[in-house]
């Protein structure tokens, strides 16, 4: 018989150095995403599947621009779209400005995409590319982004952030997730009823002690506390599959043969938007941000992505030029 819910006991650190500093899975996810994107981009250029090969442009220079775009855009997007106070919050310890405290997490995928767009525009201007090559650069960025999106969502799950909505069915299904932080008084994720119930069962032990025992697998504590915790949808994993393998499959099928420059980036926008709209239905809205027209901030931004994708399709619809392709006819 399958166990009821998964108890989240994962550590965000692969290696903790001191306090909140160390080698985090979140950072490793970004590094791995950049490496995979770089290899994909280099392969497309080196095998002649990209017009950048004809112009002898080093794909590593494009990758560098996109890495900076993702990091800077993702962090600024998080601040602008979700937590503006980060922009004017300063502290007495390194890195002093909260905007620079990326080790704590806090990156917005929509901001990262805008950052990549700006970085790509700079790359295009620097290399004096024409309109079609500019659109092809956007296609490369969109096509190579899906591994990073997938790994980033997995890191969100490891970090126990961006929780899903509570699961209302009982008994809770095996695929639901329970988070021990619910029982910690004063924690951002604490649930008052859970805190009170745990205190009733263990009146002489501090909540932090019970929390540690729960994480470490104490049988008595697990039996008493786990039924008190709320089961949630694994929204991070659902979004990982949707924004990673599923979206990548759609783009691979679309780019099997050369397409109009801009087509792949337009499809990325038109597919990512609806996928995000659907998966956000089982994800809790960001704390402190009200819904607009019934949509979360992530859903609202995704509607904008769909509109941008449709506009791009209208712009390129009459183009006769074909570029790229995973398996162009000349390769057979």
C-alpha positions as CSV (number, residue, x, y, z in Angstrom):
1,X,0.0,0.0,0.0
2,X,1.3,3.5,-0.9
3,X,2.2,5.8,2.0
4,X,0.0,8.8,2.6
5,X,1.8,11.9,1.3
6,X,5.5,12.6,0.9
7,X,7.1,14.3,3.8
8,X,9.5,17.0,2.5
9,X,12.8,16.6,4.4
10,X,15.2,17.8,1.6
11,X,18.0,20.2,2.4
12,X,18.5,23.2,0.1
13,X,22.3,22.7,0.6
14,X,24.5,20.2,-1.1
15,X,27.2,21.6,1.2
16,X,26.5,24.1,4.0
17,X,29.6,26.3,4.8
18,X,28.2,28.6,7.4
19,X,24.7,29.8,8.3
20,X,22.8,30.6,5.1
21,X,25.9,30.3,2.9
22,X,27.0,27.2,1.1
23,X,26.7,25.2,-2.1
24,X,22.9,25.2,-2.8
25,X,21.0,22.9,-5.2
26,X,19.3,26.1,-6.5
27,X,22.6,27.5,-7.7
28,X,23.7,24.2,-9.1
29,X,20.4,24.0,-11.1
30,X,21.2,27.3,-12.8
31,X,24.8,26.3,-13.6
32,X,23.6,23.0,-15.0
33,X,20.9,24.7,-17.1
34,X,23.5,27.2,-18.5
35,X,25.9,24.3,-19.4
36,X,23.2,22.3,-21.1
37,X,22.0,25.4,-23.0
38,X,25.5,26.2,-24.1
39,X,26.1,22.6,-25.4
40,X,22.8,22.7,-27.3
41,X,23.6,26.1,-28.8
42,X,27.1,25.1,-29.7
43,X,25.9,21.9,-31.4
44,X,23.4,23.7,-33.5
45,X,26.0,26.3,-34.7
46,X,28.9,23.8,-35.2
47,X,26.8,21.5,-37.3
48,X,25.6,24.3,-39.6
49,X,22.0,24.3,-38.4
50,X,22.3,28.0,-37.5
51,X,23.0,30.9,-39.7
52,X,25.4,32.1,-37.0
53,X,27.8,29.5,-38.4
54,X,28.0,31.3,-41.7
55,X,29.0,34.5,-40.0
56,X,31.6,32.8,-37.8
57,X,30.0,34.0,-34.6
58,X,31.1,32.2,-31.4
59,X,28.1,30.8,-29.7
60,X,29.8,31.1,-26.3
61,X,29.5,34.9,-26.6
62,X,25.8,34.6,-27.1
63,X,25.6,32.2,-24.2
64,X,27.5,34.7,-21.9
65,X,25.0,37.4,-22.8
66,X,22.1,35.1,-22.1
67,X,23.5,34.0,-18.7
68,X,23.8,37.6,-17.6
69,X,20.3,38.3,-18.9
70,X,18.8,35.4,-17.0
71,X,20.5,36.3,-13.7
72,X,20.1,40.1,-13.8
73,X,16.6,39.9,-15.4
74,X,15.5,37.1,-13.1
75,X,16.5,39.0,-9.9
76,X,15.2,42.4,-11.0
77,X,12.0,40.7,-12.2
78,X,11.5,39.1,-8.8
79,X,11.9,42.4,-7.2
80,X,9.7,44.4,-9.6
81,X,6.9,41.8,-10.0
82,X,6.7,40.2,-6.6
83,X,8.7,41.9,-3.8
84,X,9.5,45.6,-4.6
85,X,10.9,46.2,-1.1
86,X,14.0,44.2,-2.0
87,X,15.1,47.2,-4.1
88,X,15.4,49.5,-1.1
89,X,16.3,47.0,1.7
90,X,19.9,47.2,3.0
91,X,21.6,45.3,5.8
92,X,24.8,45.3,7.8
93,X,26.1,42.0,6.5
94,X,27.3,40.8,3.1
95,X,26.0,41.3,0.4
96,X,24.5,44.4,2.2
97,X,21.9,45.1,-0.5
98,X,19.0,42.6,-0.5
99,X,18.7,42.7,-4.3
100,X,22.1,41.0,-4.4
101,X,21.2,38.3,-1.9
102,X,20.5,35.7,-4.7
103,X,21.8,32.9,-2.3
104,X,18.4,33.2,-0.6
105,X,16.5,32.4,-3.8
106,X,14.0,34.7,-5.4
107,X,14.2,34.7,-9.2
108,X,11.3,35.3,-11.6
109,X,11.1,33.3,-14.8
110,X,9.3,36.0,-16.6
111,X,12.0,38.5,-15.5
112,X,14.7,36.1,-16.7
113,X,13.0,35.9,-20.1
114,X,12.9,39.7,-20.4
115,X,16.6,39.8,-19.4
116,X,17.4,37.3,-22.1
117,X,15.5,39.5,-24.6
118,X,17.5,42.6,-23.6
119,X,20.8,40.6,-23.7
120,X,20.0,39.2,-27.1
121,X,19.2,42.7,-28.4
122,X,22.6,43.8,-27.2
123,X,24.3,40.8,-28.9
124,X,22.4,41.5,-32.1
125,X,23.5,45.2,-32.1
126,X,27.1,44.3,-31.3
127,X,27.3,41.8,-34.1
128,X,25.3,43.9,-36.6
129,X,22.8,41.1,-37.4
130,X,19.9,41.6,-39.7
131,X,16.3,41.1,-38.8
132,X,16.1,37.5,-39.7
133,X,19.3,36.6,-37.8
134,X,17.9,38.6,-34.9
135,X,14.8,36.4,-34.8
136,X,16.9,33.3,-35.1
137,X,18.9,34.3,-32.0
138,X,15.5,34.6,-30.2
139,X,14.7,31.1,-31.5
140,X,18.0,29.7,-30.1
141,X,17.3,31.3,-26.8
142,X,13.8,29.9,-26.5
143,X,14.8,26.4,-27.7
144,X,17.7,26.1,-25.3
145,X,15.8,27.5,-22.3
146,X,13.7,24.4,-21.4
147,X,16.4,22.4,-19.6
148,X,17.1,25.4,-17.3
149,X,13.3,25.9,-16.6
150,X,13.0,22.2,-15.7
151,X,16.0,22.2,-13.4
152,X,14.9,25.5,-11.8
153,X,11.5,24.1,-10.9
154,X,13.1,21.0,-9.4
155,X,15.3,23.3,-7.3
156,X,12.1,25.1,-6.2
157,X,10.8,21.8,-4.9
158,X,14.1,21.0,-3.1
159,X,13.9,24.5,-1.5
160,X,10.3,23.8,-0.3
161,X,9.2,27.1,-2.0
162,X,6.3,28.0,-4.3
163,X,3.9,25.6,-2.6
164,X,0.9,24.1,-4.3
165,X,-2.7,24.5,-3.2
166,X,-3.9,22.3,-0.3
167,X,-5.3,18.9,-1.3
168,X,-8.8,18.5,0.0
169,X,-9.4,14.8,-0.5
170,X,-9.0,12.5,2.4
171,X,-7.1,10.3,2.9
172,X,-4.4,12.4,1.2
173,X,-3.1,10.9,-2.0
174,X,0.4,9.5,-2.1
175,X,1.6,12.2,-4.6
176,X,0.8,15.1,-2.2
177,X,3.5,16.8,-0.2
178,X,3.6,17.8,3.5
179,X,6.1,20.4,4.8
180,X,7.4,20.2,8.3
181,X,7.9,24.0,8.5
182,X,4.1,24.3,9.1
183,X,4.8,23.4,12.8
184,X,7.4,26.1,13.4
185,X,6.0,29.2,15.2
186,X,7.1,32.4,13.6
187,X,8.2,30.8,10.4
188,X,6.8,32.3,7.2
189,X,5.2,29.0,6.3
190,X,3.8,28.2,9.7
191,X,0.1,27.2,10.1
192,X,-1.3,28.3,13.5
193,X,-3.5,25.3,13.9
194,X,-0.6,22.9,13.3
195,X,1.6,24.9,15.7
196,X,-1.0,24.7,18.4
197,X,-1.7,21.0,17.9
198,X,1.9,20.0,18.0
199,X,2.4,22.1,21.2
200,X,-0.5,20.2,22.7
201,X,1.0,16.8,21.9
202,X,4.5,17.8,23.0
203,X,4.0,20.5,25.7
204,X,7.5,20.1,27.2
205,X,9.6,20.2,24.1
206,X,10.4,23.2,21.9
207,X,8.9,23.2,18.4
208,X,12.4,23.4,16.9
209,X,13.4,20.2,18.7
210,X,10.3,18.3,17.5
211,X,11.0,19.7,14.0
212,X,14.5,18.3,14.0
213,X,13.3,14.9,15.2
214,X,10.7,14.9,12.5
215,X,13.3,15.6,9.8
216,X,15.7,13.0,11.3
217,X,13.0,10.3,11.2
218,X,12.1,9.8,14.8
219,X,9.3,7.2,14.6
220,X,7.3,8.6,17.6
221,X,7.4,12.1,16.3
222,X,6.5,11.2,12.8
223,X,3.5,9.1,13.8
224,X,2.2,12.0,15.9
225,X,3.0,15.0,13.7
226,X,2.6,13.9,10.1
227,X,-1.2,13.4,10.3
228,X,-1.4,17.1,11.5
229,X,0.4,18.5,8.5
230,X,-1.5,19.8,5.5
231,X,-1.1,17.9,2.2
232,X,-0.3,20.1,-0.8
233,X,-0.2,19.7,-4.6
234,X,3.4,19.2,-5.8
235,X,3.1,22.2,-8.0
236,X,6.8,22.7,-8.5
237,X,7.1,19.2,-10.0
238,X,4.1,19.7,-12.2
239,X,5.5,22.9,-13.5
240,X,8.9,21.3,-14.0
241,X,7.4,18.7,-16.3
242,X,5.2,21.2,-18.1
243,X,8.0,23.8,-18.7
244,X,10.7,21.3,-19.3
245,X,10.1,18.0,-21.1
246,X,6.6,18.9,-22.4
247,X,7.5,22.3,-23.8
248,X,10.8,20.9,-25.1
249,X,9.0,18.1,-27.0
250,X,6.6,20.6,-28.6
251,X,9.6,22.8,-29.8
252,X,11.6,19.8,-31.0
253,X,8.6,18.7,-33.2
254,X,8.1,22.2,-34.5
255,X,11.8,22.7,-35.3
256,X,12.3,19.2,-36.9
257,X,12.6,21.1,-40.2
258,X,13.8,24.7,-40.8
259,X,11.2,27.3,-40.0
260,X,10.7,31.0,-40.4
261,X,13.1,32.9,-38.1
262,X,11.0,33.8,-35.1
263,X,8.6,30.9,-35.3
264,X,10.2,28.9,-32.5
265,X,10.3,31.8,-30.1
266,X,6.7,32.6,-31.0
267,X,5.7,29.0,-30.3
268,X,7.6,29.1,-27.0
269,X,5.6,32.2,-25.9
270,X,2.3,30.8,-27.1
271,X,2.9,27.4,-25.4
272,X,4.6,28.5,-22.2
273,X,1.8,31.0,-21.4
274,X,-1.1,28.4,-21.4
275,X,1.0,25.8,-19.6
276,X,1.8,28.3,-16.9
277,X,-1.8,29.4,-16.7
278,X,-2.9,25.8,-16.2
279,X,-0.2,24.8,-13.7
280,X,-0.7,27.9,-11.6
281,X,-4.2,26.6,-10.9
282,X,-2.7,24.1,-8.4
283,X,-0.1,26.6,-7.1
284,X,-0.7,29.1,-4.3
285,X,-0.5,32.8,-5.3
286,X,2.6,34.6,-4.1
287,X,2.3,36.0,-0.5
288,X,1.0,39.5,-0.3
289,X,0.0,39.8,-4.0
290,X,-3.7,39.9,-4.8
291,X,-5.2,38.3,-7.8
292,X,-6.1,40.5,-10.7
293,X,-9.3,39.5,-12.7
294,X,-9.0,36.2,-10.8
295,X,-5.5,35.6,-12.1
296,X,-2.3,35.3,-10.1
297,X,0.7,37.5,-10.9
298,X,2.4,34.6,-12.8
299,X,-0.8,33.9,-14.8
300,X,-1.2,37.6,-15.7
301,X,2.3,37.8,-17.0
302,X,1.8,34.6,-18.9
303,X,-1.2,36.2,-20.7
304,X,1.1,38.9,-21.8
305,X,3.5,36.3,-23.1
306,X,0.7,34.7,-25.2
307,X,-0.2,38.1,-26.7
308,X,3.4,38.7,-27.5
309,X,3.7,35.3,-29.2
310,X,0.6,36.0,-31.3
311,X,2.0,39.4,-32.3
312,X,5.3,37.8,-33.4
313,X,3.5,35.2,-35.5
314,X,1.7,38.0,-37.3
315,X,5.0,39.8,-37.9
316,X,6.7,36.8,-39.5
317,X,3.8,35.2,-41.3
318,X,4.8,36.4,-44.8
319,X,8.5,35.5,-44.5
320,X,9.7,33.0,-47.1
321,X,13.1,32.4,-45.3
322,X,13.7,29.2,-43.5
323,X,16.5,28.7,-40.9
324,X,17.6,26.2,-38.3
325,X,16.0,22.8,-37.9
326,X,17.2,19.8,-35.9
327,X,17.1,17.6,-39.1
328,X,17.2,19.9,-42.1
329,X,16.9,18.0,-45.5
330,X,20.6,18.7,-46.4
331,X,21.7,16.5,-43.4
332,X,20.1,13.4,-44.8
